[in-house]
Amino acid sequence: MIETTLERFQTDVIDASMQKPVLLDFWAPWCAPCKSLGPMLEKLEAQYGGRFLLVKVNTEDQQQLAQHFQIRSIPTVFAVVGGQPVDQFQGALPESQLREFIDRLLPDPTDAQVEQAMQAAESGDRDTAIAILKTVIVTAPDHETARLLLAQLLLEDDPSAALAMLDALGAEAKLDPQVAALIARARQLVDEAHVPPPIELVTRIAENADDLAARLELAQHYIDQKAWPPAFEQLLEIVRRDRAFGEDIGRKTMIETFDKASTQPQLVAEWRRRLSSVLF
């Protein structure tokens, strides 16, 4: 927190707001609401770890600044971003509303992660880019830019995962011709990569539902095809019928496959719940 003056205003507020949001707090020593708002803003500045800067203006000492901002009542707080006031409020707000006000000013940290992933992809570090984007999607499942970029990176090696990313986009995003073309390409690659399950395994299971060796082999076939739901279905059935089979191989393989299917977190979460319901 700093107290600014007319002489330092350019440096303290305008220049500083080019780097991070600035909260410009107009106050006065005789103002009772200011005495509750000021310390709360200082506390939040510390809690936010420097993501915004609090600058205070004593209207008794800096009347020219108060006149320039047409201050009629105090406290009045302006949010300054990129050298321009972008929002304001008057009076002493409760802490929850102050946090909402501040959060609207701060950049989404996931945007920086997506930018980092894009740079990694452009430099040829595909694995790093994919890992970053997976992290973004776990914390922000609706981040469409992250989903779209991850789908593009996965398209050739894992078209089913790419298609799952694209299917999760909103309806408006899917209207974009480039996105629609990407979805069509992903579906084409999925169809081309699809290999039907060996008929002998299907027959064995149909004739004997307890043929767990056939179920395990069929699950592995689906895993190789990255067809996660039918793979999980067979593995869960093994767990349900005999936990001891293959030293609990159904559960162990299912957990390993969760990692392989990590690009589809919602699907994995659903099958984790199903596994837990069978185990417990």
ZIKALIN-V199157 format. One record per residue. N is the residue number from 1. SS is DSSP state (H for helix, E for strand, L for the rest). PSI is psi in whole degrees, -180 to 180 (none if undefined). Layout:
BEGIN
n=N ss=SS psi=PSI
n=N ss=SS psi=PSI
END
This chain:
BEGIN
n=1 ss=L psi=137
n=2 ss=E psi=153
n=3 ss=E psi=126
n=4 ss=L psi=166
n=5 ss=L psi=172
n=6 ss=L psi=-39
n=7 ss=L psi=-33
n=8 ss=L psi=1
n=9 ss=H psi=-41
n=10 ss=H psi=-46
n=11 ss=H psi=-46
n=12 ss=H psi=-32
n=13 ss=H psi=-60
n=14 ss=H psi=-54
n=15 ss=H psi=-42
n=16 ss=H psi=-34
n=17 ss=H psi=-10
n=18 ss=H psi=-19
n=19 ss=L psi=-36
n=20 ss=L psi=160
n=21 ss=E psi=144
n=22 ss=E psi=130
n=23 ss=E psi=118
n=24 ss=E psi=106
n=25 ss=E psi=110
n=26 ss=E psi=123
n=27 ss=E psi=176
n=28 ss=L psi=151
n=29 ss=L psi=-28
n=30 ss=L psi=-4
n=31 ss=L psi=114
n=32 ss=H psi=-48
n=33 ss=H psi=-30
n=34 ss=H psi=-33
n=35 ss=H psi=-21
n=36 ss=H psi=-36
n=37 ss=H psi=-44
n=38 ss=H psi=-55
n=39 ss=H psi=-33
n=40 ss=H psi=-41
n=41 ss=H psi=-39
n=42 ss=H psi=-41
n=43 ss=H psi=-44
n=44 ss=H psi=-36
n=45 ss=H psi=-42
n=46 ss=H psi=-42
n=47 ss=H psi=-33
n=48 ss=L psi=1
n=49 ss=L psi=38
n=50 ss=L psi=13
n=51 ss=L psi=-16
n=52 ss=E psi=163
n=53 ss=E psi=131
n=54 ss=E psi=123
n=55 ss=E psi=127
n=56 ss=E psi=145
n=57 ss=E psi=115
n=58 ss=E psi=108
n=59 ss=L psi=-21
n=60 ss=L psi=-38
n=61 ss=L psi=-26
n=62 ss=L psi=64
n=63 ss=H psi=-30
n=64 ss=H psi=-41
n=65 ss=H psi=-42
n=66 ss=H psi=-41
n=67 ss=H psi=-39
n=68 ss=H psi=-39
n=69 ss=L psi=6
n=70 ss=L psi=49
n=71 ss=L psi=121
n=72 ss=L psi=-25
n=73 ss=L psi=156
n=74 ss=L psi=153
n=75 ss=L psi=146
n=76 ss=E psi=132
n=77 ss=E psi=126
n=78 ss=E psi=142
n=79 ss=E psi=124
n=80 ss=E psi=123
n=81 ss=E psi=130
n=82 ss=L psi=31
n=83 ss=L psi=2
n=84 ss=E psi=141
n=85 ss=E psi=130
n=86 ss=E psi=-14
n=87 ss=E psi=165
n=88 ss=E psi=164
n=89 ss=E psi=161
n=90 ss=E psi=150
n=91 ss=L psi=172
n=92 ss=L psi=105
n=93 ss=L psi=154
n=94 ss=L psi=160
n=95 ss=H psi=-39
n=96 ss=H psi=-41
n=97 ss=H psi=-33
n=98 ss=H psi=-43
n=99 ss=H psi=-42
n=100 ss=H psi=-43
n=101 ss=H psi=-46
n=102 ss=H psi=-43
n=103 ss=H psi=-32
n=104 ss=H psi=-23
n=105 ss=H psi=-24
n=106 ss=L psi=141
n=107 ss=L psi=147
n=108 ss=L psi=120
n=109 ss=H psi=-25
n=110 ss=H psi=-25
n=111 ss=H psi=-39
n=112 ss=H psi=-37
n=113 ss=H psi=-41
n=114 ss=H psi=-41
n=115 ss=H psi=-41
n=116 ss=H psi=-40
n=117 ss=H psi=-41
n=118 ss=H psi=-41
n=119 ss=H psi=-41
n=120 ss=H psi=-42
n=121 ss=H psi=-42
n=122 ss=H psi=-30
n=123 ss=L psi=-1
n=124 ss=L psi=1
n=125 ss=L psi=76
n=126 ss=H psi=-40
n=127 ss=H psi=-43
n=128 ss=H psi=-42
n=129 ss=H psi=-44
n=130 ss=H psi=-43
n=131 ss=H psi=-42
n=132 ss=H psi=-45
n=133 ss=H psi=-36
n=134 ss=H psi=-41
n=135 ss=H psi=-42
n=136 ss=H psi=-45
n=137 ss=H psi=-32
n=138 ss=H psi=-43
n=139 ss=H psi=-27
n=140 ss=L psi=78
n=141 ss=L psi=-24
n=142 ss=L psi=10
n=143 ss=L psi=97
n=144 ss=H psi=-34
n=145 ss=H psi=-41
n=146 ss=H psi=-42
n=147 ss=H psi=-43
n=148 ss=H psi=-44
n=149 ss=H psi=-42
n=150 ss=H psi=-39
n=151 ss=H psi=-42
n=152 ss=H psi=-38
n=153 ss=H psi=-31
n=154 ss=H psi=-13
n=155 ss=L psi=-51
n=156 ss=L psi=-38
n=157 ss=L psi=-30
n=158 ss=L psi=72
n=159 ss=H psi=-29
n=160 ss=H psi=-39
n=161 ss=H psi=-39
n=162 ss=H psi=-42
n=163 ss=H psi=-37
n=164 ss=H psi=-40
n=165 ss=H psi=-44
n=166 ss=H psi=-37
n=167 ss=H psi=-26
n=168 ss=L psi=-6
n=169 ss=L psi=157
n=170 ss=L psi=163
n=171 ss=H psi=-38
n=172 ss=H psi=-42
n=173 ss=H psi=-36
n=174 ss=H psi=-15
n=175 ss=L psi=-17
n=176 ss=L psi=128
n=177 ss=H psi=-38
n=178 ss=H psi=-39
n=179 ss=H psi=-42
n=180 ss=H psi=-40
n=181 ss=H psi=-37
n=182 ss=H psi=-40
n=183 ss=H psi=-44
n=184 ss=H psi=-41
n=185 ss=H psi=-42
n=186 ss=H psi=-43
n=187 ss=H psi=-39
n=188 ss=H psi=-45
n=189 ss=H psi=-37
n=190 ss=H psi=-45
n=191 ss=H psi=-41
n=192 ss=H psi=-33
n=193 ss=H psi=-14
n=194 ss=L psi=125
n=195 ss=L psi=122
n=196 ss=L psi=149
n=197 ss=L psi=148
n=198 ss=L psi=128
n=199 ss=H psi=-30
n=200 ss=H psi=-34
n=201 ss=H psi=-44
n=202 ss=H psi=-41
n=203 ss=H psi=-44
n=204 ss=H psi=-42
n=205 ss=H psi=-37
n=206 ss=H psi=-36
n=207 ss=H psi=-26
n=208 ss=L psi=100
n=209 ss=L psi=-19
n=210 ss=L psi=12
n=211 ss=L psi=82
n=212 ss=H psi=-27
n=213 ss=H psi=-41
n=214 ss=H psi=-39
n=215 ss=H psi=-42
n=216 ss=H psi=-43
n=217 ss=H psi=-39
n=218 ss=H psi=-40
n=219 ss=H psi=-41
n=220 ss=H psi=-37
n=221 ss=H psi=-47
n=222 ss=H psi=-36
n=223 ss=H psi=-43
n=224 ss=H psi=-31
n=225 ss=L psi=-2
n=226 ss=L psi=31
n=227 ss=L psi=83
n=228 ss=H psi=-47
n=229 ss=H psi=-49
n=230 ss=H psi=-29
n=231 ss=H psi=-48
n=232 ss=H psi=-37
n=233 ss=H psi=-45
n=234 ss=H psi=-42
n=235 ss=H psi=-41
n=236 ss=H psi=-35
n=237 ss=H psi=-35
n=238 ss=H psi=-46
n=239 ss=H psi=-44
n=240 ss=H psi=-39
n=241 ss=H psi=-35
n=242 ss=L psi=100
n=243 ss=L psi=-28
n=244 ss=L psi=-14
n=245 ss=L psi=127
n=246 ss=L psi=34
n=247 ss=L psi=50
n=248 ss=L psi=36
n=249 ss=H psi=-27
n=250 ss=H psi=-49
n=251 ss=H psi=-44
n=252 ss=H psi=-44
n=253 ss=H psi=-37
n=254 ss=H psi=-43
n=255 ss=H psi=-42
n=256 ss=H psi=-38
n=257 ss=H psi=-28
n=258 ss=H psi=-41
n=259 ss=H psi=-40
n=260 ss=H psi=-30
n=261 ss=L psi=21
n=262 ss=L psi=-16
n=263 ss=L psi=-8
n=264 ss=L psi=72
n=265 ss=H psi=-34
n=266 ss=H psi=-41
n=267 ss=H psi=-46
n=268 ss=H psi=-42
n=269 ss=H psi=-40
n=270 ss=H psi=-46
n=271 ss=H psi=-26
n=272 ss=H psi=-42
n=273 ss=H psi=-41
n=274 ss=H psi=-40
n=275 ss=H psi=-44
n=276 ss=H psi=-39
n=277 ss=H psi=-32
n=278 ss=H psi=-40
n=279 ss=H psi=-37
n=280 ss=L psi=none
END
